[in-house]
Amino acid sequence: MAEFPLKQSPTSDALWFADMTTGPDGQDMTVEERLAEIRERYGPDDLVTRFWVRAEAPLFEAVHRTEERLAR
């Protein structure tokens, strides 16, 4: 993790927002739907699923900040 430190910025928030509100076929999704889709596709024990479980809190914060910026 030291090699790629987490940076919080409007740009990184917007990238998280775009990734987590768009499905694998380009469809609009909520963050909850997107996370459920990832868990279903990879299964509960996969590294990808385990990553998203650990990243969930900061991910929701980034999406929320972006939604607030868009609302302004």
N, C-alpha and C positions, 0 to 999 in steps of 0.2 A: 504494500500500500504506500510505502514511502516513495516509491518510484513514480506513482501517479496520485499525488495528493488530491483530495476532494476540494474543488474550488466552487464557491457559491457566487454566482453573478447572474444578472438578468439573462445573459446568453445561455449559460448552462441550464438555468431554470427553464428557458424556452425549449431547449433541446429535450430535456426530460419530459416536458409537457407534450411536445409533439410525438415523442416515442410512446408515451403512456396513454395517449388518447386516440391512437390510431392502431387499428387491428392489422393482422398480417396481410390482409387483402385490401388495405387502404380504407376500411370502413371506420366511421367515428365510433368511439367506445368511451365509456367512463373508465377511470383508473381502476375501479373495482372490477369491471368486466375484463379489462386487459390483464390484470393480475390473475384472475380466475382462468382466463384463456391460456396464459403461460403455464400455470400449474397443471392444467388439464393436459396440455400438449406434451410437457416434459415429465410429468409424474412427480410425486412428492419427494422422492429421494435424489432427484437429479441435481447436479451442481447449479444449473441455471435457476431452478426453483429455490434452492437454498440461498442463493445470492439475493433474489428478490425479496425473500422473507426478511433478510437482514437489512436490505435497503429501503424497506417499505416506509418507515417514518420520515427520513429525509426526502424521499420521493414525493410523498403526499405534501410535504411542506413546499417543495419546489413547484409542484403543480398549483397549489393554493396561491403562492406568490404570483405566478404567471396569470392566473385567473383574475387576481386583484389588479394587476397591471393592465390586462385587457379591458377590464371594466371601467378604468379611468378614462 
